[in-house]
Amino acid sequence: MYRCIYVCYNLSRFDHLHDLISYSNTMIRKTFTDIFLPWSSVYLLFSASLLSTDLKCAGGMLVMSTGPQTLQKAEGERLTLGCRYTPSPSDTGELDIEWSVVSPDTTQKDHMLLSYTSGTTYIHGDSALGKGFRFAAPDPSMGDASMSISPLSPAHSATYQCKVKKSPGVDARKVSLVVMAKPSVPQCWVEGGELIGGAVSLHCQSAGGSTPLLYSWRRESTSPLPAAATQDVVSGELRIRNHSQSSAGFYLCEVNNAVGAAHCRINLKANKPPNRAAVIVGSIVGSLLLIFILLVFIGLILWKLSSRRGFEKEFSNDIREDAPPPESRPVSRRTNRSSSQPTPAYRQVGSPNDGHTHSPSSQGHTPDKHAPECDSMDGFAV
């Protein structure tokens, strides 16, 4: 009623027919927008709701998806992949549950892991891989077909599918798993002399862990990093351009990835730079001393060589005397001669038979050892 009064009041304001027609079209569009469009939106939403309810009732089995579709877990942990299902009253067939690894190649078959049929649980595949898979619930027929994996290893990284079938209803759910290694404890070290006024670099490196690894430096105290410090989160380097006493202290480096973190600690010192004049003087003195030692060593070698050359020359001019001949051996010569010539006859002095000559062998007497012997060849006494 109020709208009609408002329209009549506005009609009385127009003098020309053209203005009246334009105003009428505007009011019609406004009335359609304010009244019919909201009600049409409600009708469409209600229809979509009814349609989805009908589809669910027609499908029967419903597998409820709990948790994210992609999981990142640490190596060695225990994981449960959820798979809860709700059958409809119209699902009267035999319950069949299957857990399988989805093949990346669509032309290949999926690899079966676990199955539950007629109240019996079956473990498929090789024993090495099958040891880690179990149904989480003691009785999967009670609406919980979740699967547990323990312990996790990088070989468990795959896409898994839980399929529940109870004729005529059937439903499935997929989840991707990525197993990663936690970062190992990093090593921290300092490059540079830690001199005041110079540049210092703190390094942090972890030898193990799944990539990507991110590094971050902070001071152990509540103080912030020095203003002249810049850090690289990928390489783990913290560089301080102008080192000062205020930059000294303990620093912590933390390395982390999607499944874990580790850290190391280092003490940064601030050393005073040495006196440059003393360093220069010491370098000069050391150089001169080294040159002096080299000269002395070379002089000793030259003196040794010259002494040896003079000795060899003097020795070559000396006259060498011949060695004296060896002494004669009378006994050996007498023995040889006596063996080669006949034994001479001896006359016994003072014997009554002076006219007879006796042989020592025939009379049984031995010659006097003190009597002189004559050499039959030379005639000299031996």
PyMOL commands that set and color helices and strands:
alter all, ss='L'
color gray80, all
select helices_A, chain A and resi 2-11+17-59+127-130+140-142+154-156+245-247+276-317+330-340+360-363
alter helices_A, ss='H'
color red, helices_A
select strands_A, chain A and resi 62-64+70-74+79-81+84-86+95-101+111-117+120-123+133-135+147-149+158-166+169-180+187-191+200-205+214-219+229-232+237-240+249-256+261-268
alter strands_A, ss='S'
color yellow, strands_A
deselect
rebuild
show_as cartoon
